Amino acid sequence: MATPALAWLRANLGDATITVLAGPWGSDVADHCPHVDAVEICRFPAFDRTTASSLPPGQGGRGFHITLPAPVARIRDIATRAIRMWRADRLLRLTADRLRGRFDAAIIGSTDFGWGAALVALAGIPVRVGTATPDAIAFLTHTIPMDHVPIGAWTRGLPRRNTAAVLLDLIDVSTAALRPVSSSSAIRMPTAQKWRDAPSSELRLRYDPSNAEVAEADHAWSSLNGHQEIPRPEANSSGTSGVEGPHTRRENAIQELVVLHPVPGAAVKRWSPDRWATVIDRIHATYPARVILTGTASDRPEIEAIIRACTAPVRPLSFAGMVRFGALGAFLPRARLMMGPDSGAIHLAAAQRVPTLRLFGPTDAAVWGAWTGIDPLPIPPTGRLLRDIQDVPVVHVSSARACAPCHRLSLPPRDQWPSNASFNQESRDRAGSVGISTATSTLPSPTYPCMDAISVEAVMRGFDALWRATDDTTNKNASATQHDEASPE
């Protein structure tokens, strides 16, 4: 979601040097952005995502459950917090020393990152731009207002801001703040312009896989699929690149590839494996498609559980752990569409102009969903077809729970909720009235109430809408090509 802002930053800063300070889990995107000059790593406290599978311990996860006496557990918790605070303080000072004297400005992209604001202030960076949150505002020199994102189903019709738009606002403020600096230095800045006046081609998501990553994707697919070569994006029916040109289906394909990336970064956004298995079986029974599951090596236990739960004669393929993130980006344009919960892989698909079906539970589909270029925007109705800023079809499926979206990523699994908390008869009746499946997962893994409120039927309706839309896109592209060929010079 940050690449439109990075592109706009480059357009406004001209030949200035742009450095991204990222965690190990987020550096890959900056490395593949042509507008970034350098990437530096910092393992930010509270943002460390180096976790294993979302399955619980003993079922593919990591660690053990040990019950301690209450006094011992309390001492352990206090000691753990103290150690974390000491580590965060030490990292803050060491990183500030590394940054001091090297930069004219710093932009804090995350809205809940007071630690980062304190870091750039301690480093003595003169221009510090970010969102005016309570824990950050004291450290910043220039701010944009904090958005109070609405909570609950009754607010879904209220407009809210997409993350890409907020980041672009930060760039506009940074550009204005840096103009006095540029007038007294060698930095050449173009004429001032607001992002809302920019062409959409400058504000799209972008991720450029390397030639080595394209070769890695080809090799992995050939090894998996009987040494069959993946048709390259530039060899599709429109004759254009799958990254730069319109998304088109491969007309000569017997089976279209449908990519499923089922394991999100946060377990609370996880849909149960048996429901994914049902969706896969229905796709294989109804559409000329073959589903391939993607993920990291640590995602394999859950992906294998999904495959085991499938009952249709056609089995899905597993691409889990076979390629790096960049090679996945090189592979995705070969697919007709991609589906999965809200995750970085879904944004990667959008950057490759691949149509996406996205599931949203506690997170907000207007804030973290497709970047349409329209700002602000209410939460899109479940199953309704949208077009992103590159005119690529997108479908969002949001949880029907009354409390969603709540924006909380630390919610416990269903089996840890109080028996009478949000599971009373009224909420069950409400779920039944909109066709939500209330069946619990049959697989030995935790489920989450917010994601459980998304039914298989809702996902299949969204899939069908997206499948038809990609047919429509192909027909439009073919018609446009025929019209161009028939038109005189």
N, C-alpha and C positions, 0 to 999 in steps of 0.2 A: 504493500500500500504506500510505501515511501518513494517509489521510483518516479511518480509524477512530480513530487516536490523536488527531488534531486534534479530532474530535467529542467524544471522551472528555475531552480537556483542557478544552474549553469547558464541558462538563457539570460538571466539578470546579472550575473557576476562576470560574464565574459571569460577572461583568462585567469581569474583568481584560482588558487589551489583549494580544492574541496577534499577534506579528509573526513571519513566516517569513523566514529568510535563506536564499535559494536561488540556485543557478546559473541562468544564462539558459535552460538546457535543462530545468529543473525548476520554474520559476516559474509556469508555466501552470496546473498542478494546484492550487497554493496560491491563485492568483487566482480559481479557480472553486470554492473551498471556502467555504461560508457561515460557517464558524466562525473564519475568519482575518480580522483587522482590517487588517493591512498586510503587504506583501511587499517585501523589499529584495533587491537583486541583488548577488551576489559570485561572480566566476569562480574557483571553488576550484581550486587546483593539483591535478593528477592526476585530476580529475573532468571535465575539459573534453571534451565529446562533440561538438564542432563538427567532425565529419568528413564526408567525402563518401560516395559509394556504397561498398559493400563489394567492388566489382569492382576488380581490380588496376589500376595505372597503365597507360594506353594502351588500357584496355578499359572506360572509363566512370569510372575512378577519377581520382585527382589526383596529380601529381608524376611524377618519373622515377627509375628505378633507375640509380645511378652507382656503379661500382666504384672505390674509392680504394685506394692502397697502404696496407698495414697500419699503418705509423707515422702516416700522415696521418689515417687513420680513427680511430686511438686519440686523437690530439690533438683531432680534431673531437668525439669523444664526451665527452672531459673538459671541453672548452669548453662543450658543450651542457648538461652537468649543472651546471656552475658558473653559467651564465646562468639556468637554471631555479631553482636554489637562491636566487640573488639576487632574482629576480622574486617567488618565494614569500615570502621574508623581507620584501620591501618591501610586498607585498600584505597580509601579516599585520599589519604595523604600521599601515598606513593604515586597514585595516578595523577594527582594535582601537580606533583613535582615533575612528572614526565611531560605534562602539557604546558607548564608555565613558560611564558615568553615566546610561544610559537604561533599563536593564533590571534587574529583581530576580532573574531566574533565566534560565538557558539550558539547553536540552535538546539533546544531541548525538544525533541519530537514527541515524546510520550507525555500524556497529560497527568500521569500518576508517578512522576519520577522526581521527587524532591531531592533525592540523593544526587542525581545528575546535576541539578541546578546548584546544589551546594558545591559539587566538584568543580564546575567551571568558575564559580565565584572564588573558591580557594586558590584556583590556578591563576587568578588575576586577569582573566580574559576580559577586555574592556566592554564589548558589546555582548550581552547575554539575553537571548530571546526565548520565550516559552509561554506556556499557558498559566494564567493567574490562579493557580491552585493554592490553597492555604499553606502547604508545606514547601512551595517553591517561590512564591512571589517575592519574598524578602531577598532572594539571591539574584533576581533578574533585573535587567535595566529596561527592557521593553517586553510588553506582554500583549496577549490577546485574551478576551474574556473566556472564562471557563464555562463550558456548556453543561447544563444540568440535564443529563439524559433522562427522559421519563422512564418510569418503572411500571410494569404490569400491562395486562392485555388491554385495559380501557384506554391506554395512552397510544396505542398503535397508529391511530390516525393523526397524531401530532407530528409535525415535522421535526426531524433531527438531522445532525450533520454527519456526513460520511467522513471517515478518518482521513481520506485523501484530501478532502476540502479543508479540513483543519490544518493539515500540514502545509498546504498551499498558502493559507492565510499567514502562517508563520514565515514563509519565504517572503511574502510581500512586506511584512513588517521588518524583516531583516534587511531587505533591499533598501528600504527607506532609511533605516538606521545606519547603513554602511555608506551611503552616498557622501556624507561629509568626510569619511575616512578615505574614500577613493579619490576625492578631489585633491588630497594632499599626498597621494602616493602614486605608484606606477600602475596600480590596478585600473583597467579600463572597463567601465560599466556601460552597457547599452542604455538606450532611452527607457525611462521608467514606464512600466505597464503593469496592470493588475491581471491576475491569472484568469479572471472571469472574461477578459477580453482576448485571451489567447486562443488560437485554434486548437481543436480537440486533439489533433495529431501530436501536439507538444505535451499533452497532459495524460497520456496513456501509461498503463503499467508496462514495464519493460524488463526483460531478463534475456540476456544474450548468451546462450551456450557456446562453448568453444568448439573448434573442430575436433579436438580430442574427446570431448564429451559426446558429440554426435557419433563418433566412431565407437565409443564405449556403449552407447545405447543400441547401436546396430549389432554389435557383437553379443551383447547380453540377450537381445531378442532372438538372434539366430540360434544361440545355444539353447534357449528355452523352447522355441517353437519349430523344432525340426529343421534348423538351418535355413529358414525362410528369411529373405532379406526384407527389411522394413522399407516400404516405399517412402522415399524422402519427401519432405514437404514441398520442395520445388517441382516435384514430379506429379502433383495432384492434377485433377481434371481442369482446373482453371489456368494452369500453367504459371501460377504465382507461388511465392513462398508462403508456407503455412503460418509463419510469424508475421510477415508484413501484409499479406493479402487477405481477402475474405476467407472465412472458414468454409471449406467445401468438402463433401464426402467423396471418397474414392469410388468412382462409378464402376470400376472393374472388380471391386471386392465382392467376394461371396459372403463374407461375414465382416461386419463393421466392428472395430474395437471400441469397447466401452470400458473406461478406466474407473475403478473404484478405489479410493484412498480412505479406508474406514477408520484408521486410528488417529485421533486428533492429538494436539500437543497437550491439552488439558483433559483429564479423564471425564470431567463433568459434561463435556460435549460429545461423549461417546454414545452411539446407538448400539443396541444389543446385537451380538453376532447372529442370533437366530433370525432376526428380522432382516438383516442384510442377506442372509442365505435365502430367505423367501423371495426377496426382491430379485436376486440373481436367478433363481429358478424361473421366476415369471418372465424375466427378460429373455432367457434362453428358450423358453417355450413359445414366446409371442413375437420376438423380433429377430431379424437376421443379424444377430450380434454375438460377440464373444466377450465375456467380462474378464478383465485382468486386474488383479489386486496389487496395489503398490504400497510400499512402506519401507521402513528401515529394518535392519536385522533384528532389532529388539521388538518389532511389531509382529514377527513371525508367529509366535504362539496364538495371538488373536486371529491373524489371517488364516492360519491352519484350522482354527476352530470354526471359522466361517465356511471354509471349504468342506470340512467334515460334515457340517450341517446341511449342505446342499444335497438335494435328492434327485434333481433332474439328470437325465443321461449325459447331457453336455456339462462338463465340469469347468469351473473357472480356472484361470491360470494365476500363478503367484509370481510377482516380480519383486517381492519383498527382499531387501538387502542385496539385490543384484547390481544396482547402480547407485552412484552418488546423486546428490540433489541436482547438480547441474546436468547430468546425463538424463535424469528424469525429465528435466525441462526440454531436452533435445528429443525425447521420445514422445511426449504428450501430443504434439501436432499431428501424429499419425492416428490419433483416436478421433472418433466422431464426436464424443462428448465425455465429460468426466463428472463423477458424482462423489459426494462424501460430506462429512460434517465440516463446519467452519474450521479451516486450517490453512497453514502456509502453502500446502500443496495445491489447494484450490486457487489461491491467488497466483501461484506459479502457472497454473493452467490458463487463467485469465490473461496473464502476460504473454502467453503463447497463442492467444486468440482461439482458445478451445472453449466451446459452449460448456457451461457448468450447471449442475443441479446441486444446490447447497442446503444442508440441514442446519437449522439454528435452534438451540435450546435456550440457555441462559443469556447468550449474546444477542445483540441487536442486529437484525438483517439490514437496517438502513445505515447503521454506523460501520459495520464490518463486512457488509455484503458488496455486491458489484458496484464498481465506481462508474456511475452513469454520466457524470459531469453536471447533474442537476443538484443544486444545493440551496436550501435544505430539502429533505424528502421524508415522507412518512414511511413506516415499515410496509414493504410491498405485501399485498395479500398473498397468502399461501397458494402456490401453484400457478400464479399469474406470470405470463411470459414478459420479461423485460429485455431491453437492449442496453449493453454497457456503452461506454464512451467510444468504443471501436465498432459499435453496431453488431456485437456478437450476442447471440441469444443466451439468456440466463433465467433460471427459475429458482426461487427461494421457497423453502418449506420450513415454516416456523412452528415452534411448539404452541399448542392450543391451551396450555395451562394458564390460569388466570393471573399467576404471578410472573409470567414471562413476557418480556425479558427482564431479568433482575441484575444482569451484568456481574454476577458473582461466579468466580471460577473455583471457589473452595468449598462448594457444597458437598456433603457426604453422599455416598450411594444410598439407594432406597432402603436397604436393610439396616441402615443406621439412623433412619428417621423415626421419631416417636410415632407410635401406632395411630394417634389421633391428629397428627400434624399434616394438614393439607391432603389427607386421604379420607375425609369424611364422605358421607353418602352424597351430599350436595355436589362435591367436586367430581365424584364418580358419575353422577347423573349428567353433569355438564359435559364430561368427556364423552359419554355415550351418545349425547345428542348431536355431536359433530363427527361421529364415526371414528373415534379414537380407540385403538386396540388397548384393552386393559390387561392382556395376558402378560405374565411375567416371563422372563427369559428362561429357556430350558437348558442353557449352557452354564457351566460353573464359572460365572464371572459377574461382577456387580453391574447393576443397571441404575440409571438416574431418573428420578420422576419427571424432570423437565423434558428429557429426550424420549422417555417412554410415552409421552403424550403425542408423539409423532407416529402416526399409523403407517403400516405398509401401504394401505390404499392411497394415502396422501402422497407418499413418495412415488408410487406408480403413476398417479395422475400427473405429477410433475414431470416424471420421466417421459410419459407419452407426449406431453406438450412440447418438451424440448426436442424429442425425436422428430416430431412433425415440423418444428421450426427449422431444424437443420435441413430437412427436405425442402422447405420453402426457400431457405437461403441458397441451396444448390440450384433450385429452379430459377430464382432471380438472377443468380450469377450467369447461368446458361443463357437466359433470355437477353441479359445485358451484352454478353459476348456476341450472340447472334446479331443483335442490333448494331453493335460496333462494326461487325464484319460487313453488314449490309449497307451501312452509311457511307456516302461518298467522302473522299478526303476533303 
